Amino acid sequence: MHRPWRVGALLLVVIVVSACGSAAGAPRPSATDHATPSITPSATPSPSPTPACPDRVLALMTQDQRIGQLFELGLANDRLGATEISLIRSDHIGSVWFVDRSYAGVAGIRAVSSAVQAQVSSATTANVRFFIAANQEGGLIQAMQGAGFSTIPSAVVQGSWTPSVLQSRAKVWGAELLAAGINLNFAPVMDVVPPGTDAQNQPIGVLQREYGHDPATVGSHGVAFLTGMRESSIAGSLKHFPGLGRVAGNTDFTTATDTTTTVSDPYLQSFRQGIAAGPEFVMVALARYTRIDPNHLAAFSPIVMTQMLRQSMGFSGVIVSDDLGDTAAVASIPPASRAIDFLSAGGDMIISKTSAPADAMVKAIRSKAAQDPAFRQRVDDAALRILRAKEAFGLLPC
């Protein structure tokens, strides 16, 4: 604390000189007779906070590298081939995924994952490592098999266990993925299939991909699966928002339509419960929901992604598409439109099973970003969300 000095009174002694004497000399103050000036502390500005690691990484990226982070490219035949390497170098693709069922086991998959991560450099990805993903749900949807991988039962069976048992087993399955160099699982499935309708629901019910037939069971078991995976450092992705449990058709092979689900539907509670657990990703379906947005597939709908996911449910992580590269649901839409419409509606990361549409989508985003500042900002926002997710899994260079 600063205190002013207290100046004492000064006693001046006047010497009277006689009339016959010499002229009086001017009185001289003593050497100690002075007022100490008040001391004002200098104003030291507080230093600016250091930007977070994802922000620093984004600032150092070229625009093309930022765009590349928005893509998750399929590895044809579950290998890193010349085509994939070319796109990583030219399009700066930032994430990949195993597209086929593999029996190579942990060691075989690890060799591919390591080869992918070896592509990281300042020129390709600004030294940002890859998310490497797989579909490891269980039952018919277990992509990674062979030595070192457990045989995972279907979600219907998993749903018969207590959530605590499922969480402990998911932690084991997650450790197997991590040993193989995989750090993202396209799971859990949060879709709710109404009781007695499994045989009519092609994408979920027929394949036994649901944890149960009510939102509470699906929500609790989906969270248990997600939590177990994260305990083994595997990112998860809730899917397929806003739900494929009541659609007619399978988006892998045809169009799919839901004429029941609304923006406040009780069946959305499983997703609400999952989002409350803080997942890194939510995958959006390629179906059409006539009572939500009859004019767009969910992956191109601002109502689904911005209004419902962001605003209503408060999801702040990465919104990822289902496959925009090689599914029947989008076959009639040019790849350029798929990419632009997905991002413009609020999506962040684009999955493409095959390379040709991925390359076309990258080029379309580059062209629009160069001409449209608002869209360029949308690209940067999406890239930053992805970098934040990568930071949580140790994939950034800082």
C-alpha positions, -999 to +999 in steps of 0.1 A: +000+000+000+013+035-009+015+061+019+025+099+014+053+112+034+044+136+062+063+169+059+072+185+092+069+223+097+100+242+088+114+267+113+132+295+097+156+315+119+158+351+109+190+369+119+185+406+124+214+426+112+222+460+128+217+492+108+254+498+107+261+463+096+263+448+062+233+439+042+214+408+055+222+376+036+193+356+022+183+328+046+194+293+034+172+263+039+189+233+056+199+204+035+171+184+050+145+210+043+125+196+013+092+180+006+093+145-005+072+141-037+044+116-036+051+083-052+026+071-078+029+035-087+033+029-124+003+014-141+015-021-152-009-036-177-018-072-170-005-096-196-029-109-222-040-144-215-022-170-237-046-184-263-056-220-257-037-247-277-065-253-303-067-216-310-029-214-314-029-244-338-057-229-358-039-196-362-009-213-376-029-234-402-034-224-438-070-223-450-065-255-469-053-272-437-083-260-418-106-274-445-088-307-444-095-311-407-132-312-416-129-346-433-128-382-421-117-403-451-124-440-455-094-463-458-102-485-488-098-522-479-087-510-444-053-500-457-034-468-463-030-468-500-015-444-525-048-426-530-053-419-493-017-407-490-022-384-519-053-368-504-036-364-470-009-345-488-029-325-513-062-320-495-047-321-460-072-347-448-072-347-410-089-379-400-095-414-414-116-445-406-116-482-412-145-489-436-145-527-438-147-557-414-111-567-407-098-600-392-062-586-391-063-584-353-048-557-331-013-560-345-024-558-381-046-528-375-019-512-354+005-513-384-020-494-406-028-469-378+009-462-373+014-457-410-014-431-410+000-412-380+034-412-398+018-389-424+016-361-399+038-331-407+038-294-407+030-295-444+002-320-443-018-314-411+002-286-393+015-314-370-020-323-359-025-361-354-054-380-369-086-393-354-086-429-366-121-444-363-140-477-366-175-490-362-172-512-331-207-515-317-210-552-313-229-580-329-232-577-367-216-542-365-181-551-352-156-540-378-124-549-358-120-586-353-092-612-350-064-617-325-066-592-296-102-582-302-130-596-280-162-609-296-187-582-287-224-592-284-251-572-301-265-541-285-297-560-277-277-583-255-256-554-240-289-538-231-298-568-209-268-561-186-267-535-159-251-502-170-222-508-146-214-542-162-217-527-197-194-498-187-167-521-174-168-543-205-168-513-228-136-502-211-120-535-221-132-532-257-119-496-257-085-507-245-083-532-274-091-504-299-064-482-284-039-509-286-047-511-323-041-473-327-078-465-330-090-435-310-126-429-321-155-453-321-186-445-342-208-456-313-230-458-292-263-461-311-289-441-292-318-449-316-350-462-300-370-488-318-406-491-306-415-524-290-426-551-315-413-533-346-377-547-349-385-566-380-399-535-398-369-513-389-341-521-414-312-500-401-315-507-364-341-533-354-333-559-380-296-557-371-302-557-333-283-524-328-306-510-301-300-513-264-337-514-257-371-503-267-376-473-245-355-440-242-345-446-206-329-480-212-312-468-244-300-437-227-285-453-196-268-481-216-255-457-243-240-435-216-224-466-200-209-477-233-196-442-240-181-438-205-163-472-207-148-463-240-136-429-227-120-445-197-098-462-222-091-429-241-115-436-269-137-408-282-173-417-288-200-406-312-237-408-304-257-418-334-279-414-355-296-381-344-325-375-343-330-413-344-334-441-370-356-463-348-388-453-366-377-449-402-389-468-432-359-477-454-321-480-448-300-449-458-272-472-469-293-486-497-322-463-503-340-432-489-353-434-454-382-414-440-396-409-405-431-395-403-434-396-365-406-379-347-411-342-337-387-316-323-399-324-288-404-361-292-401-383-260-379-407-280-352-379-282-346-384-244-320-410-250-300-384-270-305-358-243-292-382-217-262-391-239-254-354-246-255-347-209-226-371-205-204-349-227-197-369-259-171-355-283-193-363-314-229-366-324-236-382-358-265-369-377-287-392-398-293-391-435-330-397-432-358-372-438-380-363-408-413-349-422-426-335-389-393-317-382-380-305-416-398-320-446-375-301-470-341-314-460-324-346-449-313-343-413-277-338-423-286-308-443-312-294-419-305-262-398-335-272-377-320-305-368-284-294-363-286-258-351-320-255-335-323-289-320-288-301-313-270-268-305-297-247-291-323-270-275-300-298-264-269-276-257-245-298-276-211-280-280-190-308-295-185-319-331-215-326-353-204-353-377-222-365-407-231-401-416-213-411-448-217-383-474-195-400-499-210-434-508-246-439-496-278-442-516-295-415-496-273-388-511-265-403-545-287-378-564-270-348-547-237-335-562-208-339-537-202-301-537-237-295-526-235-322-499-205-305-483-217-269-486-252-277-474-239-298-444-216-271-432-240-242-438-267-260-418-243-263-388-224-295-393-186-298-386-170-330-398-177-348-431-174-386-433-167-399-468-161-436-473-145-431-508-119-407-520-134-392-552-163-375-535-141-364-506-117-347-530-147-330-548-161-318-515-127-304-504-124-284-536-160-271-533-154-258-498-122-242-508-139-223-536-168-211-515-146-201-486-124-180-509-154-160-521-177-159-490-163-145-457-192-157-437-188-193-450-150-190-443-158-182-407-181-212-406-152-234-418-129-219-391-156-225-364-159-262-374-122-267-376-118-252-341-144-276-327-125-305-342-092-293-328-107-290-293-119-326-295-084-336-307-068-317-278-088-339-253-071-370-268-036-357-270-036-352-308-023-316-309+013-305-310+010-283-279 
